[in-house]
Amino acid sequence: MDQPSYSFRKIKRELLFEFDSVSESNLIHKVIAYELIDDTQFIFNLSLVDKDENGQLSDLAVSNNQDMEKVLATVVETLGVFFMEFEGAKVFFKGSTPSRTRLYRIIIAKFHKDFKREYVIFGFINNLPEIFEVGKAYEAFLIEKKNNYGKRH
């Protein structure tokens, strides 16, 4: 993806990453977490959350730092690191609210040509996966590295 992203720090192997979202008036600590949710299909859940000054995590905080594309580009950068460590894995994600899922769908559609060079992206409608198509109202997403598509762990 040819988008600027933030520098990030690996915290726990390649399962937890931290970075700071920076604007003129705000510094927001972000955490990207990958959690194994299905060991038979090797599926990990991807979470993007804000971390407050007390260390509390929230996937409902509205930061409005005007850098959503840069934040999501950072998430994409961590996907590359994650897939290097967990070959054959799949990553599932959806927004914590319908509006966030819609935002993810818009970003994926906007950068779909870049994404599909390296990744196979599925969208879910009524819990059924299909290859992502721009313009469809998906409820969740699953990504796997293109060179692993169709392989079983």
N, CA and C atoms as an extended XYZ file, in Angstrom:
459
Properties=species:S:1:pos:R:3:atomname:S:1:resname:S:1:resid:I:1 pbc="F F F"
N         0.856       -1.174        0.000 N   MET     1
C         0.000        0.000        0.000 CA  MET     1
C         0.891        1.222        0.000 C   MET     1
N         0.661        2.117       -0.901 N   ASP     2
C         1.497        3.304       -1.037 CA  ASP     2
C         0.908        4.483       -0.267 C   ASP     2
N         0.639        4.266        0.997 N   GLN     3
C         0.054        5.277        1.886 CA  GLN     3
C         1.026        5.495        3.031 C   GLN     3
N         1.163        6.715        3.505 N   PRO     4
C         1.994        6.903        4.699 CA  PRO     4
C         1.380        6.170        5.881 C   PRO     4
N         2.245        5.653        6.728 N   SER     5
C         1.775        4.975        7.933 CA  SER     5
C         2.630        5.438        9.102 C   SER     5
N         2.159        5.129       10.308 N   TYR     6
C         2.918        5.458       11.503 CA  TYR     6
C         3.961        4.384       11.775 C   TYR     6
N         5.044        4.751       12.457 N   SER     7
C         5.985        3.769       12.972 CA  SER     7
C         5.285        3.028       14.100 C   SER     7
N         5.534        1.738       14.193 N   PHE     8
C         4.892        0.965       15.252 CA  PHE     8
C         5.927        0.109       15.954 C   PHE     8
N         5.566       -0.348       17.147 N   ARG     9
C         6.439       -1.166       17.965 CA  ARG     9
C         5.789       -2.528       18.170 C   ARG     9
N         6.560       -3.604       17.987 N   LYS    10
C         6.061       -4.929       18.327 CA  LYS    10
C         6.142       -5.054       19.840 C   LYS    10
N         5.085       -5.525       20.440 N   ILE    11
C         5.068       -5.665       21.886 CA  ILE    11
C         5.174       -7.133       22.289 C   ILE    11
N         4.429       -7.986       21.645 N   LYS    12
C         4.366       -9.395       22.031 CA  LYS    12
C         4.436      -10.241       20.771 C   LYS    12
N         5.637      -10.740       20.496 N   ARG    13
C         5.888      -11.475       19.252 CA  ARG    13
C         5.331      -10.654       18.112 C   ARG    13
N         4.523      -11.200       17.238 N   GLU    14
C         3.880      -10.409       16.196 CA  GLU    14
C         2.369      -10.383       16.417 C   GLU    14
N         1.948      -10.419       17.676 N   LEU    15
C         0.521      -10.442       17.991 CA  LEU    15
C         0.013       -9.125       18.544 C   LEU    15
N         0.901       -8.247       18.938 N   LEU    16
C         0.495       -6.983       19.543 CA  LEU    16
C         1.433       -5.881       19.070 C   LEU    16
N         0.842       -4.798       18.583 N   PHE    17
C         1.605       -3.661       18.080 CA  PHE    17
C         1.045       -2.390       18.699 C   PHE    17
N         1.907       -1.422       18.956 N   GLU    18
C         1.479       -0.120       19.475 CA  GLU    18
C         2.050        0.973       18.584 C   GLU    18
N         1.292        2.060       18.466 N   PHE    19
C         1.774        3.249       17.764 CA  PHE    19
C         0.976        4.443       18.264 C   PHE    19
N         1.431        5.621       17.894 N   ASP    20
C         0.760        6.853       18.301 CA  ASP    20
C         0.172        7.545       17.088 C   ASP    20
N        -1.097        7.877       17.178 N   SER    21
C        -1.787        8.698       16.190 CA  SER    21
C        -1.582       10.145       16.614 C   SER    21
N        -1.043       10.958       15.691 N   VAL    22
C        -0.637       12.314       16.058 CA  VAL    22
C        -1.354       13.340       15.178 C   VAL    22
N        -1.937       14.339       15.835 N   SER    23
C        -2.490       15.492       15.129 CA  SER    23
C        -1.937       16.745       15.792 C   SER    23
N        -2.338       17.905       15.294 N   GLU    24
C        -1.851       19.154       15.888 CA  GLU    24
C        -2.258       19.295       17.343 C   GLU    24
N        -3.420       18.756       17.702 N   SER    25
C        -3.931       18.952       19.057 CA  SER    25
C        -4.020       17.689       19.894 C   SER    25
N        -3.673       16.534       19.324 N   ASN    26
C        -3.939       15.289       20.031 CA  ASN    26
C        -2.878       14.233       19.764 C   ASN    26
N        -2.566       13.450       20.788 N   LEU    27
C        -1.731       12.269       20.674 CA  LEU    27
C        -2.548       11.116       21.243 C   LEU    27
N        -2.811       10.122       20.416 N   ILE    28
C        -3.644        8.998       20.843 CA  ILE    28
C        -2.840        7.716       20.697 C   ILE    28
N        -2.733        6.980       21.795 N   HIS    29
C        -2.036        5.695       21.774 CA  HIS    29
C        -2.982        4.645       21.195 C   HIS    29
N        -2.499        3.913       20.208 N   LYS    30
C        -3.290        2.885       19.530 CA  LYS    30
C        -2.632        1.526       19.739 C   LYS    30
N        -3.461        0.504       19.762 N   VAL    31
C        -2.988       -0.869       19.872 CA  VAL    31
C        -3.662       -1.689       18.784 C   VAL    31
N        -2.858       -2.484       18.098 N   ILE    32
C        -3.365       -3.443       17.120 CA  ILE    32
C        -3.074       -4.815       17.703 C   ILE    32
N        -4.128       -5.624       17.880 N   ALA    33
C        -3.968       -6.946       18.481 CA  ALA    33
C        -4.487       -8.023       17.539 C   ALA    33
N        -3.751       -9.111       17.467 N   TYR    34
C        -4.154      -10.299       16.725 CA  TYR    34
C        -4.378      -11.408       17.750 C   TYR    34
N        -5.558      -12.001       17.756 N   GLU    35
C        -5.882      -13.036       18.733 CA  GLU    35
C        -6.412      -14.262       18.009 C   GLU    35
N        -5.813      -15.420       18.284 N   LEU    36
C        -6.246      -16.665       17.667 CA  LEU    36
C        -7.672      -16.985       18.120 C   LEU    36
N        -8.580      -17.135       17.163 N   ILE    37
C        -9.976      -17.432       17.505 CA  ILE    37
C       -10.435      -18.788       16.958 C   ILE    37
N        -9.669      -19.363       16.036 N   ASP    38
C       -10.026      -20.674       15.480 CA  ASP    38
C        -8.734      -21.381       15.117 C   ASP    38
N        -8.297      -22.310       15.996 N   ASP    39
C        -7.008      -22.956       15.739 CA  ASP    39
C        -7.092      -24.038       14.677 C   ASP    39
N        -8.275      -24.546       14.356 N   THR    40
C        -8.374      -25.545       13.296 CA  THR    40
C        -8.227      -24.913       11.919 C   THR    40
N        -8.741      -23.685       11.746 N   GLN    41
C        -8.609      -22.991       10.464 CA  GLN    41
C        -7.536      -21.905       10.513 C   GLN    41
N        -6.876      -21.752       11.678 N   PHE    42
C        -5.785      -20.800       11.875 CA  PHE    42
C        -6.253      -19.377       11.569 C   PHE    42
N        -7.372      -18.999       12.209 N   ILE    43
C        -7.961      -17.666       12.023 CA  ILE    43
C        -7.692      -16.823       13.265 C   ILE    43
N        -7.222      -15.606       13.019 N   PHE    44
C        -6.959      -14.639       14.079 CA  PHE    44
C        -7.937      -13.480       13.944 C   PHE    44
N        -8.371      -12.947       15.071 N   ASN    45
C        -9.184      -11.736       15.081 CA  ASN    45
C        -8.243      -10.537       15.175 C   ASN    45
N        -8.513       -9.523       14.382 N   LEU    46
C        -7.746       -8.283       14.392 CA  LEU    46
C        -8.555       -7.213       15.100 C   LEU    46
N        -7.941       -6.575       16.094 N   SER    47
C        -8.587       -5.478       16.817 CA  SER    47
C        -7.716       -4.238       16.736 C   SER    47
N        -8.354       -3.105       16.536 N   LEU    48
C        -7.692       -1.804       16.575 CA  LEU    48
C        -8.378       -1.018       17.679 C   LEU    48
N        -7.621       -0.661       18.718 N   VAL    49
C        -8.211        0.000       19.873 CA  VAL    49
C        -7.375        1.199       20.308 C   VAL    49
N        -8.017        2.097       21.045 N   ASP    50
C        -7.318        3.214       21.678 CA  ASP    50
C        -6.926        2.799       23.091 C   ASP    50
N        -5.788        3.296       23.532 N   LYS    51
C        -5.291        3.021       24.882 CA  LYS    51
C        -5.211        4.342       25.624 C   LYS    51
N        -5.967        4.465       26.716 N   ASP    52
C        -5.970        5.733       27.447 CA  ASP    52
C        -4.790        5.822       28.416 C   ASP    52
N        -4.684        6.954       29.103 N   GLU    53
C        -3.548        7.203       30.002 CA  GLU    53
C        -3.484        6.217       31.162 C   GLU    53
N        -4.605        5.529       31.470 N   ASN    54
C        -4.626        4.525       32.535 CA  ASN    54
C        -4.366        3.119       32.002 C   ASN    54
N        -4.091        3.007       30.702 N   GLY    55
C        -3.834        1.706       30.111 CA  GLY    55
C        -5.088        0.948       29.709 C   GLY    55
N        -6.245        1.587       29.857 N   GLN    56
C        -7.508        0.957       29.467 CA  GLN    56
C        -7.648        0.979       27.947 C   GLN    56
N        -8.148       -0.112       27.386 N   LEU    57
C        -8.331       -0.223       25.952 CA  LEU    57
C        -9.799       -0.050       25.595 C   LEU    57
N       -10.054        0.621       24.472 N   SER    58
C       -11.433        0.823       24.029 CA  SER    58
C       -11.511        0.750       22.513 C   SER    58
N       -12.473       -0.052       22.028 N   ASP    59
C       -12.718       -0.081       20.587 CA  ASP    59
C       -13.917        0.781       20.231 C   ASP    59
N       -14.401        1.551       21.191 N   LEU    60
C       -15.538        2.437       20.950 CA  LEU    60
C       -15.164        3.918       21.004 C   LEU    60
N       -13.930        4.220       21.395 N   ALA    61
C       -13.500        5.619       21.484 CA  ALA    61
C       -13.537        6.258       20.097 C   ALA    61
N       -13.959        7.502       20.057 N   VAL    62
C       -13.968        8.275       18.807 CA  VAL    62
C       -12.859        9.310       18.922 C   VAL    62
N       -11.759        9.067       18.219 N   SER    63
C       -10.598        9.938       18.381 CA  SER    63
C       -10.630       11.142       17.462 C   SER    63
N       -11.226       11.018       16.284 N   ASN    64
C       -11.363       12.145       15.361 CA  ASN    64
C       -10.050       12.899       15.151 C   ASN    64
N        -8.974       12.160       14.938 N   ASN    65
C        -7.663       12.774       14.757 CA  ASN    65
C        -7.392       13.137       13.292 C   ASN    65
N        -8.384       12.921       12.437 N   GLN    66
C        -8.291       13.256       11.007 CA  GLN    66
C        -7.165       12.509       10.300 C   GLN    66
N        -6.861       11.290       10.766 N   ASP    67
C        -5.779       10.517       10.163 CA  ASP    67
C        -6.168        9.062        9.936 C   ASP    67
N        -7.447        8.820        9.693 N   MET    68
C        -7.927        7.446        9.580 CA  MET    68
C        -7.174        6.657        8.502 C   MET    68
N        -6.898        7.258        7.365 N   GLU    69
C        -6.178        6.526        6.323 CA  GLU    69
C        -4.776        6.138        6.792 C   GLU    69
N        -4.117        7.025        7.506 N   LYS    70
C        -2.780        6.721        8.011 CA  LYS    70
C        -2.838        5.633        9.081 C   LYS    70
N        -3.843        5.697        9.929 N   VAL    71
C        -4.026        4.669       10.958 CA  VAL    71
C        -4.256        3.314       10.295 C   VAL    71
N        -5.154        3.263        9.312 N   LEU    72
C        -5.444        1.990        8.653 CA  LEU    72
C        -4.271        1.515        7.798 C   LEU    72
N        -3.485        2.438        7.247 N   ALA    73
C        -2.268        2.047        6.536 CA  ALA    73
C        -1.285        1.379        7.503 C   ALA    73
N        -1.259        1.858        8.731 N   THR    74
C        -0.415        1.257        9.764 CA  THR    74
C        -0.883       -0.162       10.058 C   THR    74
N        -2.194       -0.362       10.136 N   VAL    75
C        -2.744       -1.703       10.345 CA  VAL    75
C        -2.293       -2.622        9.204 C   VAL    75
N        -2.371       -2.139        7.976 N   VAL    76
C        -1.957       -2.937        6.821 CA  VAL    76
C        -0.470       -3.293        6.923 C   VAL    76
N         0.353       -2.348        7.368 N   GLU    77
C         1.788       -2.624        7.541 CA  GLU    77
C         1.996       -3.752        8.555 C   GLU    77
N         1.217       -3.753        9.638 N   THR    78
C         1.377       -4.826       10.633 CA  THR    78
C         0.918       -6.164       10.073 C   THR    78
N        -0.039       -6.148        9.147 N   LEU    79
C        -0.465       -7.402        8.509 CA  LEU    79
C         0.727       -8.088        7.846 C   LEU    79
N         1.560       -7.306        7.162 N   GLY    80
C         2.736       -7.878        6.517 CA  GLY    80
C         3.661       -8.554        7.506 C   GLY    80
N         3.901       -7.904        8.636 N   VAL    81
C         4.748       -8.469        9.687 CA  VAL    81
C         4.084       -9.720       10.267 C   VAL    81
N         2.787       -9.632       10.525 N   PHE    82
C         2.042      -10.752       11.084 CA  PHE    82
C         2.120      -11.980       10.169 C   PHE    82
N         1.848      -11.795        8.876 N   PHE    83
C         1.834      -12.925        7.956 CA  PHE    83
C         3.225      -13.527        7.744 C   PHE    83
N         4.277      -12.760        7.963 N   MET    84
C         5.627      -13.322        7.889 CA  MET    84
C         5.842      -14.328        9.017 C   MET    84
N         5.287      -14.038       10.181 N   GLU    85
C         5.443      -14.912       11.342 CA  GLU    85
C         4.441      -16.067       11.332 C   GLU    85
N         3.242      -15.824       10.842 N   PHE    86
C         2.170      -16.817       10.900 CA  PHE    86
C         1.719      -17.193        9.495 C   PHE    86
N         2.605      -17.872        8.788 N   GLU    87
C         2.321      -18.282        7.413 CA  GLU    87
C         1.096      -19.200        7.385 C   GLU    87
N         0.202      -18.938        6.464 N   GLY    88
C        -1.011      -19.743        6.333 CA  GLY    88
C        -2.171      -19.262        7.189 C   GLY    88
N        -1.939      -18.228        8.007 N   ALA    89
C        -3.009      -17.700        8.863 CA  ALA    89
C        -4.008      -16.898        8.038 C   ALA    89
N        -5.167      -16.713        8.639 N   LYS    90
C        -6.203      -15.840        8.090 CA  LYS    90
C        -6.538      -14.829        9.181 C   LYS    90
N        -6.906      -13.616        8.762 N   VAL    91
C        -7.210      -12.565        9.731 CA  VAL    91
C        -8.640      -12.088        9.500 C   VAL    91
N        -9.434      -12.163       10.563 N   PHE    92
C       -10.835      -11.752       10.551 CA  PHE    92
C       -10.959      -10.416       11.266 C   PHE    92
N       -11.815       -9.529       10.761 N   PHE    93
C       -12.089       -8.285       11.485 CA  PHE    93
C       -13.422       -7.701       11.048 C   PHE    93
N       -13.976       -6.924       11.955 N   LYS    94
C       -15.162       -6.124       11.666 CA  LYS    94
C       -15.141       -4.957       12.624 C   LYS    94
N       -15.895       -3.936       12.319 N   GLY    95
C       -15.944       -2.776       13.193 CA  GLY    95
C       -16.716       -3.079       14.461 C   GLY    95
N       -16.420       -2.317       15.502 N   SER    96
C       -17.142       -2.488       16.774 CA  SER    96
C       -18.553       -1.917       16.692 C   SER    96
N       -18.806       -1.137       15.645 N   THR    97
C       -20.141       -0.595       15.384 CA  THR    97
C       -20.399       -0.723       13.879 C   THR    97
N       -21.651       -0.674       13.457 N   PRO    98
C       -21.928       -0.723       12.010 CA  PRO    98
C       -21.247        0.405       11.240 C   PRO    98
N       -21.148        1.595       11.843 N   SER    99
C       -20.517        2.702       11.126 CA  SER    99
C       -19.016        2.463       10.948 C   SER    99
N       -18.377        1.806       11.911 N   ARG   100
C       -16.946        1.496       11.754 CA  ARG   100
C       -16.742        0.396       10.717 C   ARG   100
N       -17.633       -0.578       10.686 N   THR   101
C       -17.547       -1.606        9.653 CA  THR   101
C       -17.701       -0.957        8.285 C   THR   101
N       -18.620       -0.023        8.172 N   ARG   102
C       -18.818        0.701        6.908 CA  ARG   102
C       -17.547        1.466        6.535 C   ARG   102
N       -16.911        2.102        7.503 N   LEU   103
C       -15.672        2.827        7.247 CA  LEU   103
C       -14.584        1.873        6.748 C   LEU   103
N       -14.451        0.712        7.367 N   TYR   104
C       -13.471       -0.268        6.913 CA  TYR   104
C       -13.771       -0.695        5.477 C   TYR   104
N       -15.046       -0.905        5.185 N   ARG   105
C       -15.459       -1.298        3.837 CA  ARG   105
C       -15.070       -0.226        2.817 C   ARG   105
N       -15.272        1.031        3.176 N   ILE   106
C       -14.921        2.148        2.287 CA  ILE   106
C       -13.412        2.191        2.047 C   ILE   106
N       -12.627        2.029        3.103 N   ILE   107
C       -11.166        2.065        2.979 CA  ILE   107
C       -10.677        0.890        2.133 C   ILE   107
N       -11.220       -0.316        2.384 N   ILE   108
C       -10.819       -1.475        1.582 CA  ILE   108
C       -11.156       -1.231        0.116 C   ILE   108
N       -12.338       -0.698       -0.144 N   ALA   109
C       -12.740       -0.414       -1.532 CA  ALA   109
C       -11.803        0.613       -2.170 C   ALA   109
N       -11.444        1.634       -1.415 N   LYS   110
C       -10.594        2.699       -1.946 CA  LYS   110
C        -9.215        2.176       -2.342 C   LYS   110
N        -8.694        1.260       -1.549 N   PHE   111
C        -7.347        0.737       -1.786 CA  PHE   111
C        -7.362       -0.712       -2.265 C   PHE   111
N        -8.502       -1.142       -2.791 N   HIS   112
C        -8.678       -2.532       -3.194 CA  HIS   112
C        -7.613       -2.991       -4.189 C   HIS   112
N        -7.278       -2.160       -5.152 N   LYS   113
C        -6.261       -2.548       -6.144 CA  LYS   113
C        -4.920       -2.817       -5.476 C   LYS   113
N        -4.560       -1.999       -4.493 N   ASP   114
C        -3.310       -2.228       -3.757 CA  ASP   114
C        -3.388       -3.504       -2.923 C   ASP   114
N        -4.489       -3.668       -2.185 N   PHE   115
C        -4.656       -4.819       -1.297 CA  PHE   115
C        -4.606       -6.134       -2.060 C   PHE   115
N        -5.309       -6.184       -3.183 N   LYS   116
C        -5.454       -7.478       -3.856 CA  LYS   116
C        -4.185       -7.950       -4.545 C   LYS   116
N        -3.164       -7.115       -4.592 N   ARG   117
C        -1.873       -7.583       -5.108 CA  ARG   117
C        -1.248       -8.600       -4.160 C   ARG   117
N        -1.429       -8.382       -2.861 N   GLU   118
C        -0.805       -9.255       -1.856 CA  GLU   118
C        -1.777      -10.129       -1.098 C   GLU   118
N        -3.041       -9.715       -1.029 N   TYR   119
C        -3.997      -10.398       -0.159 CA  TYR   119
C        -5.253      -10.810       -0.909 C   TYR   119
N        -5.856      -11.892       -0.430 N   VAL   120
C        -7.191      -12.269       -0.863 CA  VAL   120
C        -8.121      -11.762        0.235 C   VAL   120
N        -9.118      -10.982       -0.151 N   ILE   121
C       -10.023      -10.362        0.815 CA  ILE   121
C       -11.420      -10.925        0.602 C   ILE   121
N       -12.011      -11.376        1.696 N   PHE   122
C       -13.380      -11.865        1.672 CA  PHE   122
C       -14.256      -10.893        2.446 C   PHE   122
N       -15.469      -10.726        1.992 N   GLY   123
C       -16.478       -9.985        2.735 CA  GLY   123
C       -17.560      -10.963        3.163 C   GLY   123
N       -18.174      -10.690        4.298 N   PHE   124
C       -19.239      -11.545        4.814 CA  PHE   124
C       -20.576      -10.826        4.719 C   PHE   124
N       -21.548      -11.525        4.161 N   ILE   125
C       -22.944      -11.073        4.167 CA  ILE   125
C       -23.759      -12.211        4.749 C   ILE   125
N       -24.502      -11.936        5.827 N   ASN   126
C       -25.279      -12.978        6.526 CA  ASN   126
C       -24.401      -14.168        6.901 C   ASN   126
N       -23.204      -13.869        7.413 N   ASN   127
C       -22.229      -14.867        7.871 CA  ASN   127
C       -21.681      -15.764        6.772 C   ASN   127
N       -21.894      -15.409        5.512 N   LEU   128
C       -21.368      -16.188        4.397 CA  LEU   128
C       -20.264      -15.397        3.700 C   LEU   128
N       -19.066      -16.015        3.543 N   PRO   129
C       -17.963      -15.297        2.902 CA  PRO   129
C       -18.048      -15.352        1.384 C   PRO   129
N       -17.562      -14.286        0.757 N   GLU   130
C       -17.404      -14.244       -0.697 CA  GLU   130
C       -16.210      -13.345       -0.984 C   GLU   130
N       -15.615      -13.507       -2.148 N   ILE   131
C       -14.511      -12.633       -2.542 CA  ILE   131
C       -15.029      -11.192       -2.534 C   ILE   131
N       -14.263      -10.300       -1.919 N   PHE   132
C       -14.657       -8.893       -1.770 CA  PHE   132
C       -14.917       -8.252       -3.133 C   PHE   132
N       -16.038       -7.566       -3.222 N   GLU   133
C       -16.377       -6.773       -4.397 CA  GLU   133
C       -16.705       -5.354       -3.935 C   GLU   133
N       -16.151       -4.392       -4.623 N   VAL   134
C       -16.421       -2.991       -4.313 CA  VAL   134
C       -17.918       -2.737       -4.493 C   VAL   134
N       -18.512       -2.012       -3.549 N   GLY   135
C       -19.914       -1.629       -3.651 CA  GLY   135
C       -20.880       -2.511       -2.892 C   GLY   135
N       -20.400       -3.610       -2.313 N   LYS   136
C       -21.278       -4.490       -1.547 CA  LYS   136
C       -21.200       -4.131       -0.065 C   LYS   136
N       -22.306       -4.297        0.630 N   ALA   137
C       -22.401       -3.934        2.051 CA  ALA   137
C       -22.031       -5.124        2.931 C   ALA   137
N       -20.752       -5.300        3.157 N   TYR   138
C       -20.271       -6.416        3.970 CA  TYR   138
C       -20.362       -6.093        5.456 C   TYR   138
N       -20.518       -7.173        6.242 N   GLU   139
C       -20.655       -7.048        7.695 CA  GLU   139
C       -19.357       -7.370        8.433 C   GLU   139
N       -18.438       -8.052        7.756 N   ALA   140
C       -17.153       -8.438        8.341 CA  ALA   140
C       -16.220       -8.804        7.189 C   ALA   140
N       -14.941       -9.023        7.530 N   PHE   141
C       -13.936       -9.264        6.504 CA  PHE   141
C       -12.956      -10.334        6.963 C   PHE   141
N       -12.350      -11.008        6.001 N   LEU   142
C       -11.319      -12.000        6.259 CA  LEU   142
C       -10.237      -11.789        5.201 C   LEU   142
N        -8.995      -11.754        5.662 N   ILE   143
C        -7.866      -11.526        4.757 CA  ILE   143
C        -6.878      -12.666        4.927 C   ILE   143
N        -6.337      -13.106        3.798 N   GLU   144
C        -5.214      -14.031        3.858 CA  GLU   144
C        -4.206      -13.648        2.796 C   GLU   144
N        -2.984      -14.019        3.044 N   LYS   145
C        -1.897      -13.716        2.112 CA  LYS   145
C        -2.152      -14.465        0.815 C   LYS   145
N        -1.984      -13.789       -0.295 N   LYS   146
C        -2.308      -14.366       -1.597 CA  LYS   146
C        -1.568      -15.677       -1.856 C   LYS   146
N        -0.284      -15.748       -1.517 N   ASN   147
C         0.467      -16.970       -1.784 CA  ASN   147
C         0.067      -18.132       -0.875 C   ASN   147
N        -0.802      -17.879        0.113 N   ASN   148
C        -1.303      -18.932        0.992 CA  ASN   148
C        -2.745      -19.292        0.709 C   ASN   148
N        -3.380      -18.572       -0.212 N   TYR   149
C        -4.800      -18.766       -0.484 CA  TYR   149
C        -5.070      -20.238       -0.831 C   TYR   149
N        -6.011      -20.804       -0.110 N   GLY   150
C        -6.415      -22.175       -0.363 CA  GLY   150
C        -5.615      -23.216        0.390 C   GLY   150
N        -4.514      -22.811        1.041 N   LYS   151
C        -3.725      -23.756        1.829 CA  LYS   151
C        -4.365      -23.917        3.204 C   LYS   151
N        -4.227      -25.060        3.760 N   ARG   152
C        -4.700      -25.320        5.130 CA  ARG   152
C        -3.496      -25.345        6.048 C   ARG   152
N        -3.683      -24.845        7.248 N   HIS   153
C        -2.611      -24.894        8.239 CA  HIS   153
C        -2.507      -26.299        8.791 C   HIS   153
